[in-house]
């Protein structure tokens, strides 16, 4: 079950980095950052930094490697937040 407010926060972060040919409405849980949303690797790093700031969490390299889709990102965020409890 995906946390809607986390999805909304992530979507708001990702939309800042979308190329002109991709609409915010294209962002779904299944969206692949690189192949579907056309996010380049430099912008993906920016997204990760923004996610860290938004949730006050630290993402490791292996987390970043696993973050292929929006759902992956939400799962990792939820994991990190649970570990902070």
DAUR-V941194 format. One record per residue. N is the residue number from 0. PSI is psi in whole degrees, 0 to 359 (999 if undefined). D_FIRST is the distance of its C-alpha to the first C-alpha in Angstrom with 2 decimals. Layout:
BEGIN
n->[N;N]
psi->[PSI;PSI]
d_first->[D_FIRST;D_FIRST]
END
This chain:
BEGIN
n->[0;1;2;3;4;5;6;7;8;9;10;11;12;13;14;15;16;17;18;19;20;21;22;23;24;25;26;27;28;29;30;31;32;33;34;35;36;37;38;39;40;41;42;43;44;45;46;47;48;49;50;51;52;53;54;55;56;57;58;59;60;61;62;63;64;65;66;67;68;69;70;71;72;73;74;75;76;77;78;79;80;81;82;83;84]
psi->[124;135;117;320;327;320;314;317;313;318;318;326;310;323;334;338;3;139;165;333;4;132;154;331;347;348;113;174;328;351;130;128;315;308;331;322;357;36;126;168;326;317;329;322;317;319;315;317;318;322;318;315;316;324;0;51;166;123;130;168;320;329;316;321;328;349;76;323;168;318;318;314;317;322;316;318;314;319;312;320;322;321;333;339;999]
d_first->[0.00;3.79;6.56;9.03;12.01;11.34;11.06;14.22;15.94;15.48;16.65;19.57;20.53;20.41;22.41;25.31;25.77;25.42;28.71;30.50;29.68;25.89;24.44;21.55;20.33;20.09;17.17;13.96;10.95;13.32;16.34;18.51;20.17;23.59;24.10;22.33;22.45;25.80;25.09;27.91;27.72;29.44;27.00;24.07;25.74;26.05;22.35;21.67;24.33;22.93;19.43;21.34;23.29;20.51;18.60;21.78;20.61;22.57;21.35;23.54;24.96;22.86;19.65;21.21;22.18;18.64;17.43;18.15;15.35;13.31;10.12;12.40;13.41;10.14;9.54;13.18;13.18;10.66;12.96;16.02;15.20;14.61;17.91;19.65;19.15]
END
